[in-house]
Amino acid sequence: MSVAELTRNAVDVLPKGELERKLKLGRPLRVKLGIDPTAPDIHLGFAYVLDRLAEFQREGHTVVLIVGDYTARIGDPSGRSDERPVLPGEVLDANAKAFAEQAFRVLDRERTEIRFNGEWLGKLSYAEVVRLARTITVARILERDDFAQRFAAHEPISISELLYPLMQAYDSVAIEADIEIGGTDQLYNLLAGRDVMQDYGLDPQLVMTYPLLVGVDGEDKMSKSRENYIGVNEPPEEMFGKTMSIPDKALPQWWEMLAGGGPHADDPEVAVRRSGPPAGPARRSFRGRLDERGKAADLPGRGQDRRRAVDRDRHPAGQAGGRSRPGREAAIHAVFRRLTGG
């Protein structure tokens, strides 16, 4: 697989030329992705990123999922205008284990490591935390848009929130990451990981970011905390009803990211009429591969479940979003079929 294919749809691949250099190291690369265990479900936006990781696995590389059981006790402030609430430890632990197991519906279990960052963060002494804190300045942290806006508005920012990027960066040190992948809202944290790794004498990680899939409200990124998501474990009728409810403005992105897009990705209704199913890897959506592995019997895509799911007249939510017109409905049906590998 070429570099262009490995970085398909990536927004940032930094620094330039680094992926080519790392691929020449002659060993499996360690590709890191952090998991937020504040809820147990994997939603479609996160599954899209898992699908990108699976492409690295097919090239022989190792995916390292970092379950943020310890950092979740701080709460990631990225893109937030206030401090995140912190859930009880036992809830975070249960969510983390359920979430990690779901990831194997997309990822190859044999090429996946699952690590809980409490394994190393929980053992840091006060002296080690101070040593870590010296790797970055307050001025640098306040360059982040979310912190800068809150600081300018005289809104409270806790010290624990300022520590979050450092804790995430230390995860990369602990597992010696070659690549870290995340959404575009994670760019600052991922770049901080490069700085901290270098300070600890390690080869800095490559940073790759991907677009944030907009939620079913068509406004904010798909997020468990915003409750605007479609979970991969939801009943087929619920999943299809939510898909039908997305507003028109969100449909082009859903078409491009979840259905493979194609040459008419900016106009999904035209794509439905002209391009037909995408060929090659794009056609094999993550849900298609789930069915091939026989691990998705509880997901829509087969038999009676799928027939019920695509019958919009049986699900009132199917009429909720946008204008009801043949072109829109054809496009959404096509997106849903490709999500389910049908």
Secondary structure, 3 states (H helix, E strand, C coil): CCHHHHCCCCCEEECCCHHHHHHCCCCCCEEEEEECCCCCCCEHHHHHHHHHHHHHHHCCCEEEEEECCCHHHCCCCCCCCCCCCCCCHHHHHHHHHHHHHHHCCCCCHHHEEEEECHHHHCCCCHHHHHHHHCCCCHHHHCCCHHHHHHHHCCCCCCHHHHHHHHHHHHHHHHHCCCEEEEEHHHHHHHHHHHHHHHHCCCCCCEEEEECCCECCCCCCECCCCCCCCCECCCCHHHHHHHHHHCCHHHHHHHHHHHCCCCCCCCCHHHHHHHCCCCCHHHCCCHHHHHHHHCCCCCCCCCHHHHHHHCCHHHCHHHHCCCCCCHHHHHHHHHHHHHHCCC
